[in-house]
Amino acid sequence: MKHLIISEYGLYLGLEAGRLVVKNKEDKKYFPLNRLATVSIAKKGVSFSSDLIEQFSLRGIKLFFWILEVLLTRCLLVLISML
């Protein structure tokens, strides 16, 4: 099983012929859903199709959001509150 990390602004994730398709303006990349364990989003501005989210749910594919700016802000707030 594979772990896919999406880290580019403006990408679209959809479903095409039973595969995850990742699109930008110039290019498409395909990933078979039966080989995915997790998909992590590491950038803002990524969009999804609802059909893809449904397939993730049905197949047990975990979807994570790791937005670095948000994580760093929260860590900084925790550190400041400890002072």
C-alpha positions as CSV (number, residue, x, y, z in Angstrom):
1,M,0.0,0.0,0.0
2,K,1.2,3.5,-0.9
3,H,1.1,6.8,0.9
4,L,0.5,9.8,-1.4
5,I,1.4,13.3,-0.4
6,I,0.0,16.3,-2.3
7,S,2.1,19.4,-1.8
8,E,1.4,21.7,-4.7
9,Y,-1.1,24.6,-4.7
10,G,-3.9,24.5,-7.2
11,L,-4.1,20.7,-7.9
12,Y,-7.4,19.0,-8.4
13,L,-8.0,15.4,-7.2
14,G,-10.8,13.5,-8.9
15,L,-11.9,10.0,-9.9
16,E,-11.4,8.6,-13.4
17,A,-11.9,5.0,-14.4
18,G,-11.5,3.7,-10.8
19,R,-8.3,5.7,-10.3
20,L,-7.3,8.8,-8.4
21,V,-6.4,11.5,-11.0
22,V,-4.3,14.4,-9.9
23,K,-4.6,17.3,-12.4
24,N,-2.8,20.6,-12.8
25,K,-3.0,22.9,-15.9
26,E,-0.5,20.9,-18.0
27,D,-0.6,17.4,-16.7
28,K,-2.5,14.4,-15.2
29,K,-1.2,11.7,-13.0
30,Y,-3.1,8.5,-12.1
31,F,-3.0,6.3,-9.0
32,P,-4.9,3.1,-8.6
33,L,-7.2,3.3,-5.6
34,N,-6.6,-0.3,-4.7
35,R,-2.9,0.5,-4.0
36,L,-3.5,3.6,-1.8
37,A,-3.6,3.5,2.0
38,T,-3.4,7.2,2.7
39,V,-3.5,10.6,1.0
40,S,-2.0,13.6,2.8
41,I,-2.7,17.1,1.7
42,A,0.2,19.4,2.6
43,K,-0.7,22.6,0.9
44,K,-3.7,24.9,0.8
45,G,-5.7,25.4,-2.5
46,V,-6.2,21.7,-3.3
47,S,-9.7,20.7,-4.5
48,F,-11.5,17.4,-4.6
49,S,-14.5,15.7,-6.3
50,S,-17.2,14.4,-3.9
51,D,-17.1,11.0,-5.8
52,L,-13.4,10.6,-4.8
53,I,-14.1,11.4,-1.2
54,E,-16.9,8.7,-1.3
55,Q,-14.5,6.1,-2.8
56,F,-11.9,6.9,-0.1
57,S,-14.6,6.3,2.5
58,L,-15.8,3.1,1.0
59,R,-12.3,1.7,0.5
60,G,-10.9,2.8,3.9
61,I,-8.4,5.2,2.4
62,K,-7.4,7.7,5.0
63,L,-7.3,11.4,4.1
64,F,-5.1,13.7,6.2
65,F,-4.6,17.5,6.0
66,W,-1.2,18.7,7.0
67,I,-1.2,22.4,6.4
68,L,2.2,23.6,7.6
69,E,1.2,27.2,8.2
70,V,-1.6,26.1,10.5
71,L,0.5,23.6,12.4
72,L,3.3,26.1,12.9
73,T,0.9,28.8,14.2
74,R,-0.7,26.4,16.6
75,C,2.7,25.2,17.9
76,L,3.8,28.8,18.3
77,L,0.6,29.7,20.3
78,V,1.2,26.7,22.6
79,L,4.8,27.8,23.2
80,I,3.8,31.4,23.9
81,S,1.1,30.2,26.3
82,M,3.7,28.2,28.2
83,L,5.9,31.3,28.9
